[in-house]
Amino acid sequence: MLDPAETHTRAAEVARTLTDAALAQEYAKGADAFQPEAWTALEAEVARRRRKGSSISFVTGKARPILTTAPSLDGYQVAETLGIITAESVMGVGLIRDVLAGVRDVVGGRSESLQSSLRTARVACLKELETEAQRRGADAVIAVRLDYSEISGQGKSMLLLAASGTAVRLDKISLDT
C-alpha cells in the first residue's frame, strides 16, 4: 500500500495525463470515490485547468455551460456566483414581413417569417450567453430570462430580444445525509 504522499504524487501524475473530458468525468464522481490524497490531487488539477480557461465544466462534465430558466439545478448547489450576463439581438423585421404578418393577423394563422426571425434571435442570444458563461468559467447560467420588444418608428420596425441570466459555478450535492 502506498503512503499518503506517494498516493498524492501518483494521482497528480495521472490527473495531468487525462483529457479535460476524462478529468471532468472522474471529478464528477465526487470525493467519496477517491482516497483523500487522490481527491486533493484531482481538485488541484481541476483548479489548474480552470485557471487556464478550460471549456469543460468539471462539475457537470459538459463541454458547454447549462442554460436554464430555473433558479437552481437539481443535484447541484451554487458554489460561486460569477455575475449577471446579458446578450442582445436586434433584427429588422422588414416591410414585406410586416404586411404579410398583418394579413395573417386579420385572417388568422401563423406568420412563418416572423417565427423564423424570433427563432433566429433566440438562438443567437442563447449562444451569446453560453459563450460569455464559458469565458467566465461558469458551469451554468441560471434564471435565464428572455425579453422580447418591438422597436418601431419612421416606418421601420425592429425586433429586440434581450437575454439575461446569472453565471455560476456549481458543486454537486452529496446524497449522504
TAKA-V798259 format. One record per backbone hydrogen bond with DSSP energy under -1.0 kcal/mol. NH is the residue of the N-H (numbers start at 1). CO is the residue of the C=O. Records with the same first field share a line. If there is no record, write none. Layout:
NH->CO + CO
//
This chain:
7->3
8->4
9->5
10->6
11->7
12->8
13->9
14->10
15->11
16->12
23->19
24->20
25->21
26->22
27->23
28->24
29->26
30->27
33->30
34->31
39->35
40->36
41->37
42->38
43->39
44->40
45->41
46->42
47->43
48->44
49->45
50->46
51->47
52->48
53->50
54->49
57->62
61->57
66->139
68->141
76->73
77->171
79->169
80->169
82->167
85->165
87->163
89->161
91->159
93->157
98->94
99->95
100->96
101->97
102->98
103->99
104->100
105->101
106->102
107->103
108->104
112->110
115->111
116->112
117->113
118->114
119->115
120->116
121->117
122->118
123->119
124->120
125->121
126->122
127->123
128->124
129->125
130->126
131->127
132->128
133->129
134->130
135->131
136->132
137->134
138->133
139->168
140->168
141->66
142->166
143->70
144->68
145->164
147->162
149->160
151->158
153->156
156->153
158->151
159->91
160->149
161->89
162->147
163->87
164->145
165->85
166->142
167->83
168->140
169->80
171->77
173->75
//
